[in-house]
Amino acid sequence: MGLWLAVARHSFRRASAYPAAVVAGLLTNTVFGCVRAWVLLAAFAGGARMGGYDATDAVTFSFLTQGLIMATGGWNLGELPERIRTGDIAVDLHRPVDLQAWWLAADLGRSAFHLVARGVVPLLAGAALFDLRWPTRAGAIALPLSLALAVLVSFGLRYLLSLACFWLLDERGLNAVYGLLNLFLNGLLLPLVLFPGWLRAVALHLPWAMTMQVPADVWLGKHDGAVPMARTLGLQALWAAILLLGGRAVTRLAVRKVVVHGG
């Protein structure tokens, strides 16, 4: 356990190494939160309700998801695909530790920093400029677990896709596809509850929704009640388990491939 805490702590410090970039990111997240809020306010003008959201829900959703962008992985798969392409992954494989656990610990440290450094300020700025909705008691209790599961799902998804570089040998196409799917299916472009019927039903059950839409809905009280909350957190946990176990299986295949090629 001490090793994984050390890896997470190092990753946390590494993410904080460029304060100017953090400040620039904060300003960007806040500005885009405001832009998205104004667009959604126009869509919800006149007291309209769509997908169970009212204007206050929509504005709150804008700032919540802006604050979660970096905590749940950002726009690309991270540095692992590049390490696979350049061959630096050989260093990782020679460590006497589990490859997936190493990268998970590093990702948890990075996520923890961005959740605090780039999640709180946009939300406070939104509260100063707009009328936001604050979590119910049930939502506040369940939110930490939902956020933790969101980070695990995000890592599991990115790690599994990153391993495809052992076969594709280039990460650029994967990053492009991941960025597009992430933007469209995690709720950042538009709350998934506003999608038309069948598309909404599908999107809300995909892993991308677990990273932003679900934690935001927990905050907004859309799953209050023992059964709805258990179902929601259970779906997040199920996706986390599927992706992490899938990552372990593919890791074994990938390591065998490296050995076959003499790596």
N, C-alpha and C positions, 0 to 999 in steps of 0.2 A: 504493500500500500504506500510505503514511503516513496518508492520510486515513482509511482504514478502521480503522487502529489507534487513531487519535484518537477516532473515533466509539465504538469498543468501550471505550476507556479512560474516556470520558465516561459511558457507560452503566454501567460498573462502579462509578464514583464515585457516580452518581445512585442506584444500588441500595443503596449503603452510607450514604446520607444520613440515614436514620432508624434509629439503633441500637436505640432502644426497640422498634420494630416487629420488628427482626431478632431481638432477644432473646425477644420474645413468640412469634415464629414458631418459634424453636428449642424453646422449652418445649412449644408445641403439638405439633410434630413428634415430640418425644421421648415425650410422654404418649400420643399416639395410637399410636406405635410399640409402647409397652408394652401398651396395650389390645389391639391387633391380635395381638401375640405371645401374650398369655394366651388369647385366643379360639382361636388356631390350636393352641396347646399342648393345649387341651381336645379339639380335633378329632383331634389326633395322639396322644392318650393311649394308653398300652399298647404303645408301639413301632410304631404303625401307619405304613404308607407309602402315600402316594397320589400318583399322577402323577409318580412318581420322586422325590418329596420325603419326607424324614423330618422329625421335629420340629425338629431343629437347622436344617435348610434353611428351614423355614417361618418360624422366628423371625428368622433372618438376613434373609430376604426382606422381612419386615415393616420392619425398620430401614433396609435399603437403599432401599426404595421411598419411605419417609417422607423420606429425605434427598434424593431425586431430584425431589420434587414441584415445587418452585419452579425447579430447574435446567432442567426440561423443560416449563416453560410455565405451571404452576399450573392454575387452574380456569377461566380464561377466555381469550379471544383476544388480550387486551392492549389497547393504546391505539389501534392503527391503525383498527379499525372506527369508533371515536368520531370520529377525525379525518376519516374519509370522510363520516360523517353530518353533522358540523358545517361541513364545507367547508374545514377547515384543511389537508386533503390538498393543496390548491392550492399551499401553501407548499412542501411536499415535492416536488411536480411541477416547481416552478420552480427547484429546485436543479440545478446542472449535473452531477448524478451519477445513477447508476442507482438507481431507487427500491427495488428488491428488495435490492440489495447494501447500501444504506444501512440498511434495517431488519434485515438479517441481521447486519451488524456490531454494531448496537445490541443485538440479541438475544444474540449471543455474549458481549458484555461483561456483560450482565445474568446470563446463565446461569453464567458463570465465577464471578461473585461468590457466587451462591446455592449453587453446587456446593461451594464452600469454606466459606462462612459457615453454611449450613443443611444441609450434607450430612455433615460430619465429626462434629459434636457428637452428633447422634442415634445415629450408629453407635458412637461411643465409649461413650455412655451405655448402649446396648444391650449392649455387650461387658462393661460393669461389672455388669450385672444378669442377663445370660443367657449361656448357652454358645452362641457364634456360630461359624459356619463361615467360615474365611478362604480367600482364593483360592489355587488351585494356581499353579504357576509359569506354565503356559500361560495361565491366566485372568488373572494379573497383567499379563502382557505384552499380551494382547489388550484388556484393560479400557479403557485410555485411548482406543483407536480406537473401541470400541463406544460409549463415552460421547459422543465427538465426533459419531458418526453419529446417536446418539439425539437430541442437541440439534438437528442439522440436520433430521432427520425431523420433530421437534416444530415447529420453525420453519416448515418447508415446509407442514405441515398447517395451522397457524394462519394463516399468510400467505395461503394459497389460500382458506381459508374467509373470512378477513377481506375479501378482494376482492369477495366476494359482496355486500357492503354497497353497492357501486356500483350494484347493481340492486335490492336489497331496501330500502336507505335506512334501515335500523334494525338495530342489532346485538344487541338483547336476546334475540330468539328464537334467533339463532345461538349466542350465549353459553350459553343454556340447553341447547341440543342438544349443543354441544361439551362442556360440563361433564358431562353425563350419559354421553355416549359415552366420554369420557376416563376417568371414574370406573370404568366397567364393563369397558372393553376394554384398559386399559393394565396391569391387574394390581393396582391399588391396592385395590380393594374385596375382591378374592380372587385369589390366584395363578391365572393362566389355565390352568395344568396341572391344576387341580382341576375345571375345567369338564367336562361330559359329552362323550363322544367327538367327534361332528361339530362341536359348538360350539367345543370346544377346538382342533380342527384349523383351523377358520376363523379364530378369534380370534388364534391364534399367527402367522398370516400377514398380519394387517392392520397398518397403519402404527402404530396406537396401541401394539401390543405391542412395537414397536421402541424405544419411548421409555423403558420401565421393565422389562417382563418380560425382554427379551433381555439388557440389561446385567446384571440381577440373576442370570440364569442363567449368564452368562459368569463372573461372580464365583463362583458356586456350583460351577463346574466341570461344568456339564451339557452343554457343547459341546466338551470337551477332545478333542484329536485334530485333525490337520491338516485332514481333510476336513470333519468337523462344524463346526469353527471357521470355515473358509473359507466354507462354505455359509451359516452364520449371519450373519457379517459381510457377505457378499455380498448377502443379502436386505436387511439394513439399508441398504447402499449403494444398492441398486436402488430402494428406496422413497424414499431421499433424492433421488436423481436424478429420479425420476418427479415428485415433489412440487415440486422446485425448478424443473424445466423447465416443469411445468404452471403454476407461479406466473408464470414469465416470459411464457408465452403469454397467460394471462388478464390480466396487467398491460397488455400491448399493447392488448387489447380494451377494458379499463377506461379507459385513457388516451384512446382514440378516443371513448368514450362521453362523457367529460368535455368533450372538444372539441366534440362534436355539441351538447351542452347549453349551450355557451358558457362553461364553467368555466375 
